[in-house]
Amino acid sequence: MKRWYELLFENYGRKYDSEEFTQGTIGECDFIEKEIGYDRSLKIIDIGCGTGRHSIELSKRGYHVTGIDLSESMLSRAREKAKQENLEIDFQKHDARKLPFQNEFDLAIMLCEGGFSLMETDEMNFEILRNATKAIKDGGKFIFTTLNGLFPLHHSVEKFCARVSKEDNAEYKSNTFDLMTFRDRYITELEDDLGNKKELQCDERYYVPSEITWLLKTLGYKKIDIYGAKLGAFSRNDRLTREDFEMLVVSEK
C-alpha cells in the first residue's frame, strides 16, 4: 500500500513547480554556492530532488549534481526539464532511507523537506539523516531544511498555509497538532497534472532545534548551525525564531 507522500507526488510535477514554496530556487542556490566557496570541483547529492529545481540550477552554474527521489513521476519531470536546458544530470530513483552511496559526495542538500519529516516514524526520519551522512565524505557538509517545531506552538499552521498558497495550489485543512509527538496530521486536497482530484490524509513531523542538534551529534557532525529558513533568501544572519515555519540546518561532518 502506497503512503500519502508517494500518492501526493504521482503525476504532480507540473503543478508542484507552480506551488508557492518552490519559487525560491535561485536565492537558495546562491546560499549553497557561498557555503561551498564556489568550488565547482565538488560533488553534490540532492536528496528528495523532486522535479530537480536545485539540481538543475546548480548544474547550470557548473556543479556536478546527482539527484535522487522516491517518485518516478517527479524524476521524469526533472529529466524533461534538464533535457530542455541541455543539461546532463544523473537523476536516480532511491529511497532516502536506503541510499547506496558511501563517502562519495562533498555536499548533501535536502531542501523543502526532501523526504525528511514526511516519514511515519521518527526512526525512519533518522534513517534518512543517517543515509545522507553515509553518502558524504569526511569534512563534507550537509545542508537541509525541516519544519520548525516552535512555529505551531504559537501559530495556526492551517491559517499560515491558507495565507501563503495561491489559487490552484494544494489545499491544506483540518489539521491537528499533537504536542506529545510534534506531528501534524491534516488533509490535503489537490488536482494533479491529469486533472484527477485527490484527498490525502497526511502526517508530518516538526522538530525543535535541540532535537536536530542531538540527532546530528549522534551521527558524528562536528559543527551544527541552525537558522530561520526564509524562502529564496537563506542566510546565516537569520536567527531562528518561533515566526519561522522552517529551519535551515548547516552541518559539517
Buried (B, 14 or more C-beta within 10 A) or exposed (E): EEBBBEBBBBBBBEBBBEBBBBBBBEBBBBBBBEBBEEEEEBBBBBBBBBBBBBBBBBBBBEBBBBBBBBBEBBBBBBBEBBEEEEBEBEBBEBBBBEBEBEEBBBBBBBBBBBBBBBBEEBEBBBBBBBBBBBBBBEEBBBBBBBBBBBBBEEEEBBEBBEEBBEEEBBBBEEBEBEEEEBBBBBBBEBBBBEEEEBEBEBBBBBBBBEBBBEBBEEBEBEEBEBBBBBBBBBBEEBEBEEEBBBBBBBBBB
